Every structure is written in C-alpha cells, then in structure tokens.
Amino acid sequence: MARTDILYIGTNTKMYMNIYQTVDFLTKLHELTKDISRDQIKLFVNPSYTALAAARKSVPKESITIGAQNMCWEKQGQFTGEISPLMLKEVGVEIVQIGHGERRTIFKETDEEENRKVLCALKHGLTPLLCIGETREQKEKKIADEILRIQLKIGLNQVTPEQSKKVLIAYEPLWAIGVEGTPASKEYADERHKVIKEALVEIFGKTYGKDIPVLYGGSVNNQNAAELISMPHIDGLYIGRSAWDAENFNKIIRLVLPIFIKRRKTRETGAML
Ligand code: PGA
C-alpha cells in the first residue's frame, strides 16, 4: 500500500495545552475514533514538549502517533534550551514538525536550519514533517511556486530517495494560518500541491517523489475540510484550532475519510483501466 493511500490527519496544539489538557484531549480523541481502522488513517498529535511523555502514555501508539513541534539539529552538545532528537525518541515521539510558519516568521528560522533538522531527524529515525508555505507578500508578487520549490530544494537537500520514504510535507501558506488567517481556496491549495508534488518527483524521482504525502494546513475547518480533501493533490490535513476540541476533530475526520477513500478507489479504478 502506498503512503498516499492512507489519510494523514493531524494537529499541532502550538503553545496552548498543558499536560492535563493534552492528556484529556488525547484520551477523548482515542475513545471517539477507536472504531476507525488505522489502515485507513494515520492520526497524529503534536503537543508541547512538556506534555510529550504523558501524551505518549495516555493512548496506544497504534491509535495516535505523537509528534514534537520542533527539535535541535544536533543530538547533543552546548545548545542550551534545545531538545535533542534522542530526547524525543526517549519519550516515544515518532514525528517531528520542522519549519512551521511560526518558527520561520517569529523565530526567523531559515531553510538551511530546517534542512539540518530534517537530516538530523532522519538520521535518528524520526519522521520529519517539513512545513513550507509562502507569505502573503510572496503570494501577491506571484512567486509562491518559486518559494515553495526553494523551500523544498533547500529543506530536503542531501535527503536520499530511500530516506524520503519517511518524509512528510505540510503546505501551510502563512497568510492562511491562525486567527488572522484566511483559508486557501481548494483550487489555490490544489495548484500549489501539484507544484510541490512535481518538485518532489524532480528531487527524488518518480517512484519515491510521488509517494510523499503532502498535507494542507491553514484555517482548515468544518466548512472547508471536505472540499479540500476532495482535491486530487491533497493527501491529508494538518489542522490547528478546529482540531483542538476532540469532538470537533472527530467530526472532521469522519467528514473527510469517506471522501478520501472514494477518491482513492476512483484512482485505483482509473489505474486499472
Ligand atoms: P490553524 O493552524 O488551523 O489554526 O490555522 C494551522 C497550523 O498552524 O498548522
């Protein structure tokens, strides 16, 4: 089964939930979604560092994968205040988000730094979820596609085709993220996803490049989730605010999963003809 045959759906809780809230959220989410076959979805949650250990213990790992929101590009050393990939692995983390828009804009992280983190995550057996996306200004100047290609080419520099089997990409236009964000239209998002997928094929070759899941994120909500997932180049959703209530997240999952499965079946039938 190809990786893109599974619906990747996850949330980043940003700097909102404490340990108690994270555990409560995960426990509810697990209960609400446990009847859904995990052959069909990969459900993941990226809590704050301090909640990671408790988060991992609170639900079975087959049910919900736990990810971190960031990490250092070295495994140890004189990096006060940073968290090592080994420390993340020690508490059962499997995914690490790299280059979220807020890291790039507020904390001024560069593509070169994201690249060092991606390589370090892969070296230590973590799945990097590389987030890319253009700013509003770049969109207005009509250079979004160029920016996305640069973010991918630098962010994934020196990643081998074999290693790309672990990579995940999230397309999150910066103007679409958070309370001030406006969600991308399904057409706009799909066009960018197509560009991203073409760049991935260019970087890793067809076999590997085609099978890297590309998730859309940025103001995903109950109104737009279904239409976004119906688009041919969108493999999953990366959700903020709308997923922080377990019941609502469950609703979104159940809304999009049948659409995703139908799309996959249509694709399979098309390939057989
Ligand atoms: P949002 O956040 O869904 O609240 O816009 C998305 C994100 O930052 O990943």
Boltz pocket constraint, residues with backbone or C-beta under 6 A from the ligand:
constraints:
  - pocket:
      binder: B
      contacts: [[A, 12], [A, 172], [A, 176], [A, 177], [A, 178], [A, 179], [A, 181], [A, 217], [A, 218], [A, 219], [A, 220], [A, 238], [A, 239], [A, 240], [A, 241], [A, 242]]
      max_distance: 6.0
